[in-house]
Amino acid sequence: MSPFEHGEVFVLDDGGEVDLDLGNYERFLDIKLTRDNNITTGKIYQSVIDKERKGDYLGKTVQVVPHITDAIQEWIERVAMIPVDGKEGPADVCVIELGGTIGDIESMPFIEALGQFSYRVGPGNFCLVHVSLVPVLNVVGEQKTKPTQHSVRGLRGLGLIPNILACRSAKPLEENVKEKLSQFCHIPVSNIITLYDVTNIWHIPLLLKKQRAHEALIKVLDLQRVAKEPMLEEWMRRAEIYDTLQDPVRIAMVGKYTGLSDSYLSVLKALLHASVACRRKLVVDWIAATDLEENTEIEAPEVHKRAWDLLKAADGVLVPGGFGDRGVKGKILAAKYARENKVPYLGICLGMQIAIIEFAQSVLNLPNANSTEFDPDTATPCVIFMPEGSKTHMGGTMRLGSRRTYFDVSSCKAAKLYGNVSYVDERHRHRYEVNPLMVPEFEKAGLAFVGKDETRKRMEIIELPSHPYFIGAQFHPEFKSRPGKPSALFLGLIAASCGQLDTLLRAPIPYIDLVPKRISTNGSHITSNGSVPTKSFQNGNLKKHTKSLANGNFHSNGNGVHPSH
């Protein structure tokens, strides 16, 4: 998936490469999803074709209805039974986020499938939340309801009747606007929720609770006897802290896709989680790696100077993951600057390999040292292609998903940041690794390989003991960072960047632990203006649950409203 088209490629524990919206679910609900929680048209069509080839349809003509629509419903019901919060038993409520705009040809099979589904399961088992934009005309400042009226009419024409309206708007909906929407869309005023702009996204659950959105959901799903009031004190405190932060911490993000912040969404969220834990206001200075290179100094000296000024003004440097050779020289220069000037540095995946290459070139005095990704014929390959990888098939052939990293040096900063554990499980997405034959040479020069895989041949974490904070990780720690539980290595970077690392290593900052209740999530490919039907399941039968639904919280990321109980 191209970051320019999809934004960040989010990686799950089981190695699934999915849309970044699943990362939003994991962060807000503190759950672990699987590749099956991401439904795509390709997956559905592939499953139907496989069934046809096996003879499951007995030679009948395979059609969108009923074969594709049945496959979608079967997928939803199957995945809804799989717990994602670490507890046993099926979830109380399954959330399905259906992306796209009403009328899109791509989403039509999914809309038809959910229309059939809602009819089959009946009232009380299905709640449709329709997300729509209510724009404001700047000339007169009037909130226009026509787009919502048209989309609801289109949705009804396709067999789906919205129970709740979630209206995105710059400001809260005026009462007369709500009444107009209620009249034309046939939805009670109490079921029309405003998702207006707030100072930070952590206010959204509080915003929804204030508007009694949970009561509307509970009423539609007939859960009044078992549901409890949402308890959002931790969210409230975190949102308030975020708004009051004043002391800045500047992090230079040296990457390839700096013009598209969504490409590094999890990295940005992980930095934010860590900065709030350290009570600092995060300031990210985006630096295109190519702007640091000598060619740019010749072709665009002002751009080159501006990039170096930003790098030198930063409190910490972060080089995220990526593929391809564009900007590699600039990333190497950034790593060299951070190493030589004792500036806190965190290299993720490619960022760790960059640190290895720079160390080989500068400290080991091997000017031709390189990765075989950038120079296949290099005489000094310090980063090499992994033996189990495929050079002919690109899709899904990397080292993907959760892998275990063992700490070989218990006194290292990384081990202390993780709480002095003997190992950690983190998510990977890479094709290249440190050349194990060169490890003794690196260690002799002072670079410590403090984390390795179970074979002790694959290098996972590097650290420079002589440096205040210089760490590289072959895995992607950002994927498991949570608002109340920041990633250890990101927390270390922010703490080192604002002079709190020694204090942190002596007494780690307490994490705010959010414990979500029972939830399962399915999602088709998510774009914008989607609809979110919600459905109760119990052991494959369409019945009400009797389990307590406490601590309900809600989240909106602009594409949908995600209720959880």
Sequence and secondary structure as in RCSB ss.txt:
>XXXX:A:sequence
MSPFEHGEVFVLDDGGEVDLDLGNYERFLDIKLTRDNNITTGKIYQSVIDKERKGDYLGKTVQVVPHITDAIQEW
IERVAMIPVDGKEGPADVCVIELGGTIGDIESMPFIEALGQFSYRVGPGNFCLVHVSLVPVLNVVGEQKTKPTQH
SVRGLRGLGLIPNILACRSAKPLEENVKEKLSQFCHIPVSNIITLYDVTNIWHIPLLLKKQRAHEALIKVLDLQR
VAKEPMLEEWMRRAEIYDTLQDPVRIAMVGKYTGLSDSYLSVLKALLHASVACRRKLVVDWIAATDLEENTEIEA
PEVHKRAWDLLKAADGVLVPGGFGDRGVKGKILAAKYARENKVPYLGICLGMQIAIIEFAQSVLNLPNANSTEFD
PDTATPCVIFMPEGSKTHMGGTMRLGSRRTYFDVSSCKAAKLYGNVSYVDERHRHRYEVNPLMVPEFEKAGLAFV
GKDETRKRMEIIELPSHPYFIGAQFHPEFKSRPGKPSALFLGLIAASCGQLDTLLRAPIPYIDLVPKRISTNGSH
ITSNGSVPTKSFQNGNLKKHTKSLANGNFHSNGNGVHPSH
>XXXX:A:secstr
  HHHHS  EE TT  EE THHHHHHHHHT    GGGB  HHHHHHHHHHHHHHTTTTT    IIIIIHHHHHHH
HHHHHTS  SS SS  SEEEEEB S TT TTTHHHHHHHHHHHHHH TTSEEEEEEEE  EETTTTEE  HHHHH
HHHHHHHTT   SEEEEEESS   HHHHHHHHHHHT  GGGEEEEE  SSGGGHHHHHHHTTHHHHHHHHTT TT
TB     HHHHHHHHHHHH  SEEEEEEEES TT GGGGHHHHHHHHHHHHHTT EEEEEEEEGGGGSHHHHHH 
HHHHHHHHHHHHH SEEEE    SSTTHHHHHHHHHHHHHTT  EEEETHHHHHHHHHHHHHTS  TTEEETTT 
TT SEEEEEE TT  SS  TT SEEEEEEEEES TTSHHHHHTTS SEEEEEEEESEEE GGGHHHHHHTT EEE
EE TTS SEEEEE TTSSSEEEESS GGGG BTTB  HHHHHHHHHHTT HHHHHHS          S EEEE  
  SS EEEEEE BTTB     S B S EEEE SS EEEE 
